[in-house]
Amino acid sequence: MCIGGRPAYAVPQRQESSFKDAPPVVTGTQTGVDNPKDTKKATENLKIKRQKKEGTYVDPNLSRTEALLTKRGGGGSKTAQQKANLARNKAKAKAMARARLSRKSRMSGSRSRGTR
């Protein structure tokens, strides 16, 4: 006799759902019914209902469209404000690059004079 060990047979464990209001998983087939329901569709509909109730549902058709619309591209028509912002940023970047180059040349020039 074994004390404190595992049983020789497997005990089926009940699968706990990851959320509190989990819809039931519909399995099997209906018998004796003229128009049986598709169990996979029923489970999917219950899942979508729960997600909508929680506010976590993302429509697959809309998410692809939104991804395509928000995709960053180089072209497209821009408003006057966007054009002004781009021009200002470009000018600022050029000024910073010029300042960096002049600082570099000043520093390299002072080093070479000091070593003679």
C-alpha positions in Angstrom: 0.0 0.0 0.0 1.2 3.4 -0.9 0.8 6.3 1.5 1.0 9.9 0.3 1.6 9.0 -3.3 -0.3 9.6 -6.5 -3.2 7.4 -7.4 -2.6 4.8 -10.0 -5.4 6.2 -12.2 -5.7 9.6 -13.7 -8.3 11.9 -12.1 -9.8 14.3 -14.6 -9.1 17.8 -13.6 -11.8 20.5 -14.2 -10.5 23.2 -16.4 -10.8 26.6 -14.7 -11.7 29.5 -16.9 -9.4 32.5 -17.1 -12.2 34.9 -16.5 -15.2 35.0 -14.1 -18.1 35.2 -16.6 -16.9 32.5 -19.0 -19.4 31.3 -21.6 -20.0 27.6 -21.7 -18.2 25.6 -24.4 -20.9 24.0 -26.5 -19.9 20.5 -27.8 -21.6 17.6 -29.4 -24.5 17.4 -31.8 -28.2 17.7 -31.6 -30.3 14.6 -32.4 -33.9 14.4 -33.3 -34.0 18.0 -34.5 -34.8 19.1 -38.1 -32.4 22.0 -38.1 -29.4 21.3 -35.7 -27.3 24.2 -34.4 -23.7 24.6 -35.3 -21.9 24.2 -31.9 -18.8 25.9 -33.0 -20.8 29.0 -34.1 -22.7 29.0 -30.8 -19.6 28.9 -28.8 -18.1 31.7 -30.9 -21.2 33.9 -30.5 -21.2 33.4 -26.7 -17.5 34.4 -26.6 -18.1 37.6 -28.7 -21.1 38.5 -26.4 -18.9 38.2 -23.3 -16.1 40.3 -24.9 -18.5 43.0 -26.0 -19.9 43.1 -22.4 -16.4 43.5 -21.0 -15.4 46.0 -23.7 -12.5 43.9 -25.0 -14.1 42.9 -28.3 -12.2 44.1 -31.4 -14.0 43.5 -34.7 -11.6 41.7 -37.0 -12.8 43.6 -40.1 -12.5 47.0 -38.4 -9.1 46.3 -36.9 -7.5 45.6 -40.3 -9.1 48.7 -41.8 -7.8 50.9 -38.9 -4.4 49.4 -39.2 -4.3 50.3 -42.9 -5.6 53.8 -42.2 -3.1 54.6 -39.4 -0.2 53.1 -41.2 2.6 55.6 -41.5 3.4 56.5 -45.0 5.6 59.1 -46.6 3.0 60.5 -49.0 -0.5 61.7 -48.8 -2.0 65.1 -48.6 -1.0 67.2 -45.6 -2.7 70.1 -43.9 -1.1 73.5 -43.8 -0.3 73.0 -40.1 1.4 69.7 -40.8 3.5 71.2 -43.6 4.6 74.1 -41.3 5.5 71.6 -38.6 7.6 69.5 -41.0 9.4 72.6 -42.4 10.1 73.9 -38.8 11.5 70.5 -37.7 13.6 70.2 -40.9 15.1 73.7 -40.3 15.7 72.9 -36.6 17.5 69.7 -37.5 19.7 71.5 -40.0 20.7 74.1 -37.5 21.5 71.5 -34.9 23.7 69.6 -37.4 25.5 72.8 -38.4 26.2 73.6 -34.7 27.4 70.1 -34.1 29.8 70.3 -37.1 31.2 73.7 -36.1 31.7 72.5 -32.5 33.5 69.5 -33.8 35.8 71.5 -36.1 36.6 74.0 -33.2 37.5 71.2 -30.9 39.7 69.4 -33.4 41.4 72.7 -34.3 42.2 73.6 -30.7 43.8 70.2 -30.1 46.1 70.4 -33.1 47.3 73.9 -32.1 48.0 72.8 -28.5 50.2 69.9 -29.5 52.8 71.9 -31.5 
